[in-house]
């Protein structure tokens, strides 16, 4: 597994300062930049920033933040995690990420998704009743744009295009594009149909339960005659010097965010017992470097994925703890995982 890639993901959660006070959205964005620079310096392979339109998160336009990061880094891949294509325009998404690709000298990636949060739909004037058709039509158009040739296309969700040439072009001729999937078989099959790499959002339960989706992706690609790329996975977690420090530092912020989202979705308040169960058997990678490394190695071995991304931020965490988590992930966890898998 020497070619296994390791990434860090964030939504730009608004952290707190040393006094426990929330920082501004502007300061939160600058913190993400600082964390990305450190990740680049210590060997993390990729950074993905997710699009959200909620007060708890500072990143609403991942590609804008990534463009800033591109000018301060030299090797780390820079992507979205995810870009909500359904409520955006495929032409503009392509243009913005092609721009990031230029500024980063070919390090840009876009991870397209339908969005598990729906705030962007009313914000940009889209009807949630069109949730499925919006993504189906827009990913079809985006796939055509990736050829970087004049595009002719028509659908029901945007104006048609006739021999439309879109700029800027990428230097490589192809923008790296993934599709993020949270567990829908139809989405897995669609990803295979277009020949895109698959990024699985595994945010709860035992990772092994996603093995059938990876198998479905590979079988579908074979039937469509497309390429089954190495699959990626991203899951939440947090690294501190000890297990106790990590758990005690992560739980309060995790509970705040889980209950805030849960109220919108009709979930009961999260119990500490559920949290502990996720730590032991589920998809929370929280602990010391050795604990997190062993759990990542187990999941990677069970699923045979080619990339693991850790969602390293959750809610109002201290800025200093976040920076330490990035440092430990790059300098301790990644080398440990590689050693375990090589053994």
KEZA-525065 format. One record per residue (C-alpha): residue in one letter; chain; x, y, z. Coordinates in nm, 4 decimals. Example, Ala and Ser with C-alpha at 12.3 -4.5 7.8 and 13.67 -1.06 7.14 Angstrom:
<pts>
aa  ch  px  py  pz
a  A  1.2300  -0.4500  0.7800
s  A  1.3670  -0.1060  0.7140
</pts>
This chain:
<pts>
aa  ch  px  py  pz
x  A  0.0000  0.0000  0.0000
x  A  0.2938  0.2340  -0.0622
x  A  0.0784  0.4324  -0.3058
x  A  -0.1917  0.4923  -0.0422
x  A  -0.2738  0.8626  -0.0141
x  A  -0.3644  1.0508  0.3039
x  A  -0.5705  1.3671  0.3179
x  A  -0.7232  1.6127  0.5617
x  A  -1.0748  1.7515  0.5224
x  A  -1.2458  2.0514  0.6799
x  A  -1.5604  2.2586  0.6427
x  A  -1.3897  2.5525  0.8057
x  A  -1.5670  2.4928  1.1382
x  A  -1.5553  2.8129  1.3418
x  A  -1.3036  2.7459  1.6246
x  A  -1.2496  2.9215  1.9566
x  A  -0.9504  3.1179  2.0796
x  A  -0.7518  3.0637  2.3997
x  A  -1.0286  3.2267  2.6065
x  A  -1.2962  2.9966  2.4625
x  A  -1.4564  3.2703  2.2535
x  A  -1.5554  3.1925  1.8923
x  A  -1.3370  3.3630  1.6354
x  A  -1.4744  3.5445  1.3318
x  A  -1.5460  3.3726  1.0042
x  A  -1.2528  3.5658  0.8587
x  A  -1.0160  3.4410  1.1295
x  A  -1.1514  3.0893  1.0794
x  A  -1.0626  3.1022  0.7100
x  A  -0.7125  3.2225  0.7907
x  A  -0.6775  2.9335  1.0348
x  A  -0.7617  2.6872  0.7576
x  A  -0.4897  2.8475  0.5459
x  A  -0.2334  2.8101  0.8242
x  A  -0.3335  2.4459  0.8804
x  A  -0.3037  2.3759  0.5073
x  A  0.0462  2.5247  0.4937
x  A  0.1541  2.3031  0.7827
x  A  -0.0044  1.9962  0.6208
x  A  0.1859  2.0684  0.3010
x  A  0.5157  2.1010  0.4892
x  A  0.4826  1.7720  0.6807
x  A  0.3818  1.5451  0.3939
x  A  0.0020  1.5234  0.3959
x  A  -0.1011  1.4314  0.0406
x  A  -0.4317  1.6161  -0.0001
x  A  -0.6587  1.8790  0.1507
x  A  -1.0319  1.8933  0.0794
x  A  -1.2598  2.1774  0.1863
x  A  -1.6355  2.1243  0.1952
x  A  -1.8978  2.3756  0.0859
x  A  -2.1505  2.4849  0.3484
x  A  -2.3819  2.7808  0.3961
x  A  -2.4364  2.7715  0.7724
x  A  -2.3132  2.9905  1.0593
x  A  -2.1015  2.7110  1.2116
x  A  -1.8814  2.6894  0.9023
x  A  -1.6645  2.9480  0.7287
x  A  -1.6034  2.7791  0.3922
x  A  -1.8824  2.8570  0.1461
x  A  -1.6619  2.8761  -0.1641
x  A  -1.3932  2.6058  -0.1338
x  A  -1.2176  2.7035  -0.4547
x  A  -1.1603  3.0607  -0.3327
x  A  -0.9882  2.9364  -0.0182
x  A  -0.7975  2.6752  -0.2184
x  A  -0.6707  2.9441  -0.4551
x  A  -0.5214  3.1272  -0.1577
x  A  -0.3714  2.8048  -0.0256
x  A  -0.2282  2.7277  -0.3701
x  A  -0.0027  3.0323  -0.3509
x  A  0.1375  2.9263  -0.0112
x  A  0.1954  2.5552  -0.0768
x  A  0.3995  2.3471  -0.3176
x  A  0.2950  1.9835  -0.3245
x  A  -0.0373  1.9067  -0.1503
x  A  -0.3411  1.8262  -0.3678
x  A  -0.6179  2.0840  -0.3247
x  A  -0.9807  1.9826  -0.3612
x  A  -1.3383  2.0354  -0.2515
x  A  -1.5150  1.7929  -0.0262
x  A  -1.7749  1.8436  -0.1672
x  A  -1.8806  2.1009  -0.4237
x  A  -2.2616  2.0947  -0.4284
x  A  -2.2977  2.0756  -0.8046
x  A  -2.6788  2.0608  -0.7929
x  A  -2.7054  2.4230  -0.6758
x  A  -2.4154  2.5587  -0.8804
x  A  -2.3427  2.6058  -1.2480
x  A  -2.1180  2.3389  -1.4033
x  A  -1.9469  2.5877  -1.6332
x  A  -1.8549  2.8165  -1.3458
x  A  -1.7427  2.5237  -1.1287
x  A  -1.5121  2.4086  -1.4066
x  A  -1.3731  2.7587  -1.4593
x  A  -1.3063  2.8169  -1.0915
x  A  -1.1296  2.4852  -1.0394
x  A  -0.9332  2.5207  -1.3624
x  A  -0.8140  2.8503  -1.2148
x  A  -0.7089  2.6776  -0.8916
x  A  -0.5352  2.4182  -1.1056
x  A  -0.3339  2.6913  -1.2774
x  A  -0.2372  2.8659  -0.9543
x  A  -0.1367  2.5358  -0.7921
x  A  0.0479  2.4071  -1.1009
x  A  -0.1828  2.1102  -1.1538
x  A  -0.2764  2.0185  -0.7956
x  A  -0.6502  2.0937  -0.8104
x  A  -0.9218  1.8341  -0.7576
x  A  -1.2979  1.8772  -0.7516
x  A  -1.5176  1.6348  -0.5594
x  A  -1.8736  1.6703  -0.6833
x  A  -2.1709  1.5856  -0.4652
x  A  -2.5437  1.6270  -0.4274
x  A  -2.5025  1.7688  -0.0782
x  A  -2.6188  1.6210  0.2504
x  A  -2.7045  1.9748  0.3637
x  A  -2.9636  2.1583  0.1574
x  A  -2.9181  2.5259  0.2558
x  A  -2.7681  2.6076  -0.0826
x  A  -3.0858  2.5186  -0.2722
x  A  -3.3155  2.7976  -0.1472
x  A  -3.0167  3.0315  -0.1164
x  A  -2.9486  3.0099  -0.4902
x  A  -3.3080  2.9708  -0.6039
x  A  -3.3363  2.5950  -0.6611
x  A  -3.6323  2.3749  -0.5732
x  A  -3.5563  2.0712  -0.3597
x  A  -3.8195  1.8793  -0.5539
x  A  -3.5678  1.8907  -0.8421
x  A  -3.2914  1.7414  -0.6230
x  A  -3.2297  1.4376  -0.8431
x  A  -3.2698  1.5898  -1.1881
x  A  -3.0459  1.8833  -1.0980
x  A  -2.7524  1.6580  -1.0201
x  A  -2.8156  1.4180  -1.3070
x  A  -2.8196  1.6914  -1.5687
x  A  -2.5364  1.8941  -1.4221
x  A  -2.2957  1.6038  -1.3848
x  A  -2.3702  1.5120  -1.7458
x  A  -2.2710  1.8634  -1.8532
x  A  -1.9663  1.8681  -1.6259
x  A  -1.8431  1.5404  -1.7736
x  A  -1.8552  1.7001  -2.1199
x  A  -1.6693  2.0092  -1.9995
x  A  -1.3828  1.7937  -1.8753
x  A  -1.2904  1.7104  -2.2357
x  A  -1.1994  2.0801  -2.2729
x  A  -1.3529  2.0987  -2.6206
x  A  -1.6490  2.3028  -2.7471
x  A  -1.9644  2.1706  -2.5782
x  A  -2.3141  2.1318  -2.7137
x  A  -2.5669  2.0415  -2.4444
x  A  -2.9296  2.0934  -2.3507
x  A  -3.1381  2.0096  -2.0456
x  A  -3.4122  2.1441  -1.8201
x  A  -3.2045  2.3027  -1.5427
x  A  -2.9988  2.5666  -1.7259
x  A  -2.9747  2.7361  -2.0647
x  A  -2.8516  2.5130  -2.3510
x  A  -2.4994  2.5398  -2.4909
x  A  -2.4075  2.5325  -2.8586
x  A  -2.0396  2.4790  -2.9406
x  A  -1.9492  2.6665  -2.6234
x  A  -1.5766  2.6805  -2.5550
x  A  -1.4931  2.7263  -2.1874
x  A  -1.1803  2.8884  -2.0437
x  A  -0.9288  2.8639  -1.8868
x  A  -0.8016  2.5311  -2.0091
x  A  -0.5886  2.3208  -1.7781
x  A  -0.2253  2.2545  -1.8629
x  A  -0.2754  1.8786  -1.8225
x  A  -0.5892  1.8760  -2.0363
x  A  -0.8007  1.7111  -1.7663
x  A  -0.9213  1.8384  -1.4305
x  A  -0.9060  1.5668  -1.1637
x  A  -1.2697  1.4969  -1.0701
x  A  -1.4207  1.2703  -0.8050
x  A  -1.7780  1.2087  -0.6939
x  A  -1.8552  1.2049  -0.3221
x  A  -2.1164  0.9489  -0.2188
x  A  -2.2736  0.8959  0.1209
x  A  -2.4280  0.5542  0.0673
x  A  -2.6690  0.5611  -0.2272
x  A  -2.6257  0.2631  -0.4636
x  A  -2.7628  0.4731  -0.7501
x  A  -2.4938  0.7338  -0.6900
x  A  -2.2250  0.4657  -0.6893
x  A  -2.3481  0.3313  -1.0235
x  A  -2.3674  0.6818  -1.1719
x  A  -2.0085  0.7495  -1.0651
x  A  -1.8945  0.4320  -1.2392
x  A  -2.0943  0.5182  -1.5505
x  A  -1.9010  0.8427  -1.5928
x  A  -1.5691  0.6784  -1.5061
x  A  -1.5045  0.9086  -1.2096
x  A  -1.3153  0.8068  -0.8960
x  A  -1.5425  0.7388  -0.5974
x  A  -1.5008  0.9109  -0.2590
x  A  -1.7095  0.7473  0.0149
x  A  -1.8288  0.9571  0.3078
x  A  -1.8154  0.7073  0.5943
x  A  -1.9246  0.9079  0.8962
x  A  -2.0930  0.6454  1.1135
x  A  -2.1053  0.2741  1.1780
x  A  -1.8479  0.0092  1.0992
x  A  -1.6433  0.0916  0.7873
x  A  -1.6707  -0.2674  0.6631
x  A  -2.0392  -0.2154  0.5856
x  A  -1.9315  -0.0021  0.2881
x  A  -1.7494  -0.2913  0.1207
x  A  -2.0553  -0.3768  -0.0945
x  A  -2.0542  -0.0237  -0.2372
x  A  -1.6926  -0.0591  -0.3451
x  A  -1.7727  -0.3949  -0.5017
x  A  -2.0742  -0.2393  -0.6779
x  A  -1.8540  0.0423  -0.8115
x  A  -1.6045  -0.2036  -0.9582
x  A  -1.8714  -0.4296  -1.1092
x  A  -2.0574  -0.1346  -1.2584
x  A  -1.7388  0.0077  -1.4102
x  A  -1.6691  -0.3269  -1.5702
x  A  -2.0180  -0.3404  -1.7193
x  A  -1.9990  0.0188  -1.8462
x  A  -1.6484  -0.0326  -1.9819
x  A  -1.5112  0.2538  -1.7719
x  A  -1.2175  0.2651  -1.5314
x  A  -1.2621  0.1583  -1.1681
x  A  -1.0218  0.3965  -0.9979
x  A  -0.8836  0.3429  -0.6465
x  A  -1.1644  0.4362  -0.4070
x  A  -1.1227  0.7023  -0.1402
x  A  -1.2920  0.7347  0.1977
x  A  -1.3272  1.0214  0.4394
x  A  -1.4256  0.9960  0.8036
x  A  -1.4251  1.2249  1.1073
x  A  -1.1651  1.2161  1.3795
x  A  -0.9139  1.3994  1.5898
x  A  -0.5557  1.3355  1.6992
x  A  -0.3993  1.4465  2.0277
x  A  -0.0963  1.3331  2.2249
x  A  -0.2967  1.0843  2.4325
x  A  -0.6265  0.8987  2.3971
x  A  -0.7717  1.0766  2.6986
x  A  -0.6756  1.4214  2.5705
x  A  -0.8223  1.3458  2.2286
x  A  -1.1498  1.2075  2.3610
x  A  -1.2037  1.4796  2.6178
x  A  -1.1112  1.7465  2.3660
x  A  -1.3303  1.6111  2.0874
x  A  -1.6487  1.5080  2.2709
x  A  -1.7825  1.8572  2.3702
x  A  -1.7494  1.9988  2.0176
x  A  -1.8783  1.6778  1.8634
x  A  -2.1867  1.6853  2.0863
x  A  -2.2592  2.0496  2.0018
x  A  -2.2468  1.9872  1.6268
x  A  -2.4201  1.6488  1.6356
x  A  -2.7136  1.7846  1.8375
x  A  -2.7423  2.1026  1.6335
x  A  -2.7696  1.9042  1.3125
x  A  -2.9790  1.6383  1.4830
x  A  -3.2476  1.8894  1.5809
x  A  -3.2942  1.9756  1.2150
x  A  -3.3198  1.6103  1.1174
x  A  -3.5320  1.4813  1.4027
x  A  -3.2565  1.2916  1.5842
x  A  -3.2531  1.2539  1.9626
x  A  -2.9621  1.4124  2.1547
x  A  -2.6436  1.2099  2.1237
x  A  -2.5434  1.0097  2.4301
x  A  -2.1854  0.9602  2.5485
x  A  -2.2395  0.5841  2.5149
x  A  -2.3060  0.6266  2.1413
x  A  -1.9917  0.8348  2.1058
x  A  -1.7833  0.5741  2.2874
x  A  -1.9294  0.2978  2.0694
x  A  -1.8317  0.4889  1.7538
x  A  -1.4816  0.5277  1.8901
x  A  -1.4469  0.1560  1.9530
x  A  -1.6315  0.0034  1.6588
x  A  -1.7496  0.2787  1.4256
x  A  -1.6120  0.5569  1.2107
x  A  -1.4696  0.8058  1.4590
x  A  -1.0890  0.8113  1.4458
x  A  -1.0193  0.9850  1.7746
x  A  -0.7178  0.9229  1.9963
x  A  -0.3416  0.9239  2.0189
x  A  -0.1395  0.8828  1.6982
x  A  -0.1011  0.5091  1.7589
x  A  -0.4723  0.4563  1.8288
x  A  -0.5795  0.6513  1.5206
x  A  -0.3159  0.4862  1.3011
x  A  -0.4224  0.1354  1.3994
x  A  -0.7869  0.2141  1.3323
x  A  -0.7120  0.3715  0.9929
x  A  -0.4938  0.0746  0.8947
x  A  -0.7759  -0.1641  0.9882
x  A  -1.0338  0.0259  0.7802
x  A  -0.7997  0.0608  0.4826
x  A  -0.7194  -0.3100  0.5001
x  A  -1.0865  -0.4113  0.5200
x  A  -1.1983  -0.1923  0.2317
x  A  -0.8896  -0.1865  0.0112
x  A  -0.9184  0.1876  -0.0512
x  A  -0.6440  0.3948  -0.2113
x  A  -0.6972  0.7119  -0.0091
x  A  -0.7998  0.7998  0.3445
x  A  -0.9048  1.1536  0.4406
x  A  -0.9530  1.2561  0.8037
x  A  -1.2142  1.5234  0.8723
x  A  -1.0005  1.6891  1.1371
x  A  -1.2306  1.9722  1.2507
x  A  -1.5613  1.9594  1.4364
x  A  -1.7372  2.2568  1.5855
x  A  -1.5854  2.5029  1.8350
x  A  -1.2466  2.3447  1.8972
x  A  -0.9471  2.5472  2.0191
x  A  -0.7247  2.6716  1.7380
x  A  -0.4125  2.5355  1.9041
x  A  -0.5631  2.1861  1.9350
x  A  -0.6514  2.1830  1.5663
x  A  -0.3003  2.2781  1.4627
x  A  -0.1574  2.0076  1.6882
x  A  -0.3948  1.7535  1.5342
x  A  -0.2684  1.8399  1.1851
x  A  0.0915  1.8112  1.3032
x  A  0.0383  1.4708  1.4651
x  A  -0.1533  1.3364  1.1668
x  A  0.1241  1.4258  0.9246
x  A  0.4280  1.3445  1.1364
x  A  0.3027  1.0450  1.3374
x  A  -0.0192  0.8893  1.2095
x  A  0.0625  0.8647  0.8386
x  A  0.4053  0.7011  0.8897
x  A  0.2542  0.4598  1.1435
x  A  -0.0240  0.3523  0.9059
x  A  0.2283  0.2909  0.6309
x  A  0.4436  0.0815  0.8658
x  A  0.1455  -0.1240  0.9857
x  A  0.0257  -0.1971  0.6333
x  A  0.3789  -0.2839  0.5191
x  A  0.4284  -0.5291  0.8077
</pts>
